[in-house]
Amino acid sequence: MAVPTAMAADGALVAKKRVAPVYPRGAERRKIEGHVVVTYSVDTEGKVSNVAVAEATPEGVFDDAAMKAVSKWKYEPPASMVDGARTKISFKL
């Protein structure tokens, strides 16, 4: 089974919980690989919000899986709201 990987460029943020995205069945069956770059905010409680796709290859295939996973992530509470955190999630078979 394919397991997506996440590489974060979220600076000084310290992850408490990262949920792996689920590889979409149709993409896995058709042996499609790709990646999604997701941007998001982290509030002073460590909760993720404002999740958006900044880049996706191929477009529209892995977007939902990546956004759902990142929406469930938690961080150590930062001193102030962090906008513009970015993560690249690769989907490889």
Helices and strands as residue ranges (DSSP letters): E 5-9, E 15-17, H 25-29, E 34-42, E 48-57, H 63-71, E 74-75, E 82-91
